[in-house]
């Protein structure tokens, strides 16, 4: 089965509607990531088909819950801002931006090589609803221009929830959502992380399970609702977050 058929069947299985232009954009994005991955370390996965399955399909699996998580989030739609925290190669932000065109996706990474790569991808794919941010999350999250200014904050990082909470929740508006991509270890992480979610102004809204085609493991989305301002003391420096997570 070729890449296009693999992609089409996966989208159909997840119930995600797509156009030929969206399909072409995803294939082009896959080609760019695969080729650039030979020169700069964008993902640990080097095989083209595995990049598609483990990264791109995993990223867009969130669209299974598009109506619940995107269409009903906050006021209006065209001016809503979505932050992709620690985006790396643009995952999940770029694949999502191809499908959710009425929201602005901010892709944040601290690496100059990766943000330069993302600027190139943005131009190649003509993604007018994408903006690139370079910086450290714990520093930008303390700045008034970014703090509590995003309707949705996404994190697909492998970090523990207690670390992700402090890095992500301060970015989110009150009544906005924070969404973590998580694996089968979510139950243990939740037990450890509930208190820090509350401390940072959030409450757990939902835990949604999704099956990603071609990936033989459980995947979940932890959805946090921001109900009050995050205390001004957070986020702390990353060394303090890592050494003594909330």
C-alpha positions, 0 to 999 in steps of 0.5 A: 500500500502506498503512502496516499492509500495509507493516509486515506484509509487512516483518515476514513477509519478515524472519521475525519473528512478531507479534501484533495488539497488537504491530502496533498498538503499532508503528503507534501509535509511528510516529504519535507519532514522526511527529507530534512530529517536526514540533515537536522534531527526533527524526529527520532523516527527516520523511516518515512512510513513510520513518520506518517503513522507515529507522528502525522496520524497521531497528531491529526487523531485529535480531529476525531473530537474536532466538534467537541474541542475546537468548534465549541471552544470559547467565543467566535472562531476566526480569531481564536489562538491555538498554541502548540507547545514544544512543536519540534517538527510542527507536530501536532500544529501543522497537520491540525492547521491544514484541517482547522483553517479558522483558527490561528496556530502558534508553533513554539520551539526553543531551537533556531534550526527548528523554527527556521525549518517551520518558517520554510514549511509555512511558506512551502504549504502556504499556511496563512493560519500559522505563526512561529514563535521561538523561545522557552515556554517557561520564559514566554509563559511569564510574559504578559503578551503571551500569558493567558492569551491562548484559547487552546494549548496543545502539548504532544511532548513526552514530559510528565504531566506535572512538568507539562502543567506548569509549562502550559496552563499559564498560557491558557485563557480562562475558559480555554482548554489545555489538551495533552496527547498521552499514552497508556501511562495516563492513569498513573500520571493523573494521580500525581498531577491532579493537585498541580492542575488545580494549583495552576487554575485548571480542572480536569474536563475529560479523558478521551480515548482514540485509536490511531490506525497502525499504532498498536497502543492506547492513546488518550487526550487529557482535556483541562479546562482553565477556570481561574488565573494561574498564580503569578509565581508560575512558571518557575525556571525549568531547572526548578520545574524539573527538580521539584515538579508541582 
